[in-house]
């Protein structure tokens, strides 16, 4: 229901820390270096390094991008289903073939056996769509524009009970590594997050085996009011009360 919203939201329907429009990030304050006296260490002894803070990767958001025309099929299945045949698929034939042949594990499961999520709302391949940049991974004609898409958002914690794999790059690339155990996946996510948006984070993927029930999608972001109304008209009759938010920066080119 439109009236059932979480407490800390901006006018666009996003969590307060998420909306750059309403709550722009403050510029970091300059830090003044202060000289301190370092005590000498006796010969043969080593000063132990301070333990690094543990990165709670469970709060990492994950993003699945699809054309709005694909929503009726997703809602009818009540899930995102691996290797589905959507109404509109912008992946190139080469990418689809790679995902159906590249093995994720020694058990023979391929990338196509998993539902893909990006780890960044500004992933490389999505940027190619919204900026209209040619990309061999895409088969896009002039009729497709970014505002025709929706971004289905969840988190690592929300899908934790599913079978999850972390790909340290484009999952359709033959040199990408896949971490299939919980500990290895956790380490891979922490490493990717440490690199930040300038590293592999924008190409890496989180893969969920077989399907993701739609109730695990906690937020749907869209480009404008028209898209929000269209999505609401599909989601509500299907019995879901997923929050829908307008967040243009994820769909259009923003000033540098």
Number of C-alpha atoms within 10 A of each C-alpha: 10 11 5 9 13 10 8 10 15 16 12 18 20 23 14 15 13 15 20 12 13 13 11 10 11 6 6 6 6 6 6 6 6 5 6 6 5 6 6 7 9 8 6 5 7 8 8 6 6 6 6 6 6 7 15 11 17 14 12 17 17 23 25 21 17 18 19 19 16 16 20 16 16 17 18 9 13 18 17 24 21 18 17 14 10 15 13 13 17 16 15 14 13 14 17 16 12 17 20 16 16 19 19 24 13 7 7 11 15 18 27 24 21 24 21 28 22 26 26 21 20 19 18 17 19 21 19 18 21 18 13 15 12 12 15 14 16 19 15 19 9 6 6 15 16 20 18 16 22 27 24 22 20 22 20 19 13 17 17 12 9 15 15 21 25 27 26 23 22 18 27 22 13 13 11 14 16 22 20 17 13 14 10 14 20 20 16 20 27 17 16 20 17 12 12 13 15 8 14 20 23 23 20 25 27 25 27 24 18 17 21 19 15 18 15 16 23 15 20 23 26 28 21 16 13 12 20 17 13 12 20 20 11 15 18 13 10 13 11 16 16 21 20 25 23 22 22 17 16 20 26 16 12 8 5 3
